[in-house]
């Protein structure tokens, strides 16, 4: 048989194995926009359950979707109520002392902390999708709210104005949170990465604890700043104000609370020990303070608290004046922090309980309860981890445990408020310190160090920024650093050189798989990121450096083909298209052919459109896999070599 006929037959057989790369079916611009918006804002497709249903069924399903209480309330029974009753009473024993303590942390009247543990849980029980989330004030939001507002308004010099700004900030926080849920923009809070949150929480825990030195030491004149240096300076500059009676009482109750916490950690079944310890400490210290007349011994107490449920406060909101920018900024920051904490806690316990929590519903629930809360003398609330953990361990079955807790707080507000008059402030400080200790997660920090050094740097930046600068500025620096890393990944996408695993048609990273081998005449690169205006210069320069290195290795370059594996290129813009035009022109000058492998739907569609206008991508330079490309091009290269040799032989 003639050799040319044999080679032609072999080439034909190879071509039969090659699959053609085809663009996706044509779609209109409006249809593409609709799909993109649906994937961005409705990835869970909440309307799927309404398809094919009657109007009445759609109305019922819509009501259940908007008000999750209708889902679990329809099957509620006495057995479930018994579990919710126990868990609700348990978290109430924790919520009452924490509510009073966190209100003081926010520089607000203690009664506001109890108000915030009454109305918001009722709203969440109707709108929330988590059965474990226990709602109320939290330490981080309280700290940020108090510290930001105190920068411009003194809580002691202008208490009424300070309260008005706190309530207005709560309104804006709720409005922002609800808007995220309604517009389905929850992905915005994803910019607070796990590393940022761990560092921020730990730093905030340190700052919160340091702020309690005022109560634990009995200091009267204490700094208004939040940083480590000014706080410690204030502590040691006012040694003459230290009260040994206060210090002794604080140490005693702090030890009791820490022991109770340790017992519950070691034996989870004894969760009620740490849950009930704060209330027991409040009761014991109050009785002790009343018996010894604590004020006469230098131990400060809360003082008289007004009995009665939440008064209306809608007329106290200030939407004008010089402080409007402050309350909007405070609401935005506290809203993001409380929303992030609430959703994270809800998802954590949902995973443990094997049920789902709807993130958008949670945003709307938390947002609406803060808006309503601002009208009823409440400040920023969300789901607290400590109370939610107790709620889960106590066996809560539905969100009705929040209702039980709310009713218990209501009874306290109506009938038991005079009993808190003699509660020492030092005990409230000890309760706060014990509550925030759990926010310092050292094992998680060690894990981040092992996994990703840059993430550890972000976490450390958040921690040090909060401790040494301020809460909001430390958080801003950490978010900025994390965003810088994201931009770095976009502008410097990962590009690797690939080689063949001997005995297979598999091609992998040469630096990862030591057994992978280069194919003579081929430079195979894999681009592992979208191609856009931000990274085309880097990709072009990086590709040309590899080609120059190939030329430098050999006096006469044998490089014939540049293969770009685009399996991981999910998107491309018009600037990215220009990259291939430039590469194509440059490669032609060097006698190298540009070959593309497995461009995805959006990419191949844009390439085809550009190709019709410029004719720079040929059909025979598109392949589905690197193996197919190398097999086909190797056959072509051999055919050209054979033809050249035959021509030379005939000439000779």
C-alpha positions, 0 to 999 in steps of 0.5 A: 500500500502506498505510504501516503494512502496509509497515513491518510487512512490513519489521520482519518481514523484519528479525526473520527475520535475528535469531538467538535466544540459547538456553541450553546443554542442561541438565546436572546439577551433578555433571556440571558439576563433573566437566567443570570438574575435568577441565579444571582438572586434566586438560586434556591428558586422559591417559586418552584413549589407554586408551579401547577398548584390551584390558587387556594393552594398557592395562597396557603403555600405563600402564607406558610412561606412568609410565616414559618409559624404556620408550618410548625404551628399546624402540627403543634401538640402538648409533647412539643410544648413540654419540650419548648416550655423547659427550653424557654424557661431555661434560656429566660434564666440566662436572657434576663441577667444577660439582657441587663448586662448587655444594655449596660455594655451598650451604655443604655439603661438596664431596663432596655436590655429586658425590653429587647428580650421581650418583643423581638423574640415574639416577632422572630417566633412568627417569621424565623425559620430556625427552631434553635435560635434564641433571640435577644441582645448580644455582646458584639452588637452592644459594644459596637453600638455603644462605642460608636454613638459615644464618640459624639454623644455622652451617655451620662451627659445626654442620656435621652439623646443617646437613647434616641440615637440608639433606637434610631440606629436599631431602626436603620439596622433592621431596615438594612437587614430586611432589605437584604432579605427582600432583595435577596442580597444576602451574599453581601455579608459573605464578605465577612470571611470566617477568618475575619469573624474569628479575629474580630470576635476574639478582639471584641471579646478582649475589649468587652472584658477590658471594659468590665474592669470598671465594674470589677474594680469599682472604678468611678472615672473610667476612659471612654476609649475602647483600645487596649492602651487607653483602657489599661492606662485608665485602670492604673491611673485610678488605682486609688479608686479600686475597691477591695470589697468590689474586687473580692465580690467580683472574683468570687462570682467570676470563679463561680460562673467559670466553674459552671461554664467548665462543668457544662463544657465537660458534661453537656448534659449538665447544660443547665448549670451554666445556663442557670448560674448567671441568674443564681449569681444575680439573686445571691448577690442581690440578697447579699447586697441588700443584707450588707447595704452594699452602697455603704461599702463602696459596691455600686448597684443598678438602682431602681428600675421602672416596672412595666412592659415596653413603652412605645418609642416610635416618637423618639426616632430622630431622622433629622439633625446633625446625628443622622449620618452617625445613626445610619453608619451605626445601624449599617455596621451593627446590622451587618454584625448582628445579621452575620452572627444570627445567620451563622448561629442558625445555620450551625444548629440547623446542620446539627439538627439536620434541617434547613434554615432559609437565609433570606427568611432569616434576614427578613425576620431579624430585620423586621424584629429590629424595626418593630423593636425600635418602635418598642424601646428595644435596641439591636437584637439577633440570635445569640450563640450562648442562648441558642446553644442552651436552647438546643441542649434543653431540647427546643423543638420549635421557635415557641421556646422564644415565646416562652422566654418572652412571656417569662421576661414579660412577667419579670418586667411586670412584677419582679423589677423591684428585686433587681434594685440592689443587684451589684454592677460587679456581678453584671460585669462578671456575667459579661466576661464569662459570656464573651470568653467563648468568643476566643476560639484558639483551636480555630485560629491554629487551624487557620494557621495550618491551612492558610497563612494569608487567612491567618494574617487577615484574622490577626489583622482583625484581632489587633485592629479591634484591640489596638485601634477600634472595633469598627476600624479594625473590622474595616481594615480586615475586610479591606485586606481580605478584599485585596486578596480577592482582587489579587486572585482576580488580577493574578489568576492561577496558570499552570503548565501541563504534561502527560501522565505516561501510559494515559491521555491524561494531562496534569500540572507538571509541578504537582505530578512529578511523573507528568512529562512535557510533549515535544513541540507543545506548550500546554497551559491551563488557565484556572480563572475567568478572563477579564480586563483585570487580568489579560495583561498578566495572562499575556505576559505570563504566556509570553514568558513561558514561550521565551523560556522555551526559546532560550532552552533551545537554540532553535525552538521546536515549539509548534503549538500553544494549547490553552486548556480553558475548562476552568474559564467560566466567563470572558469579557470583550477585553478577554477576547482581545487577549486571544486576538493578540496571542493569535497574531503574536503566535503567527509571527513565531510560527506557532499555532494557538489551540483552545481546549474545552471553552465553556458555553459563554466563552465559546459563544463570544469567541464564535461571535468574535471569530465571525468578525475577525476569523482568528479562531479556526474550527480545527483549533478547538478541541474538547480535551487536551488528549484529543488536541495532542493526538490530532495535532501530533498526527498533523505534525507527523504528516507534515514531517513525512511530506517534507522528507518525501519532498526533500528525497525527491529533490535529492 
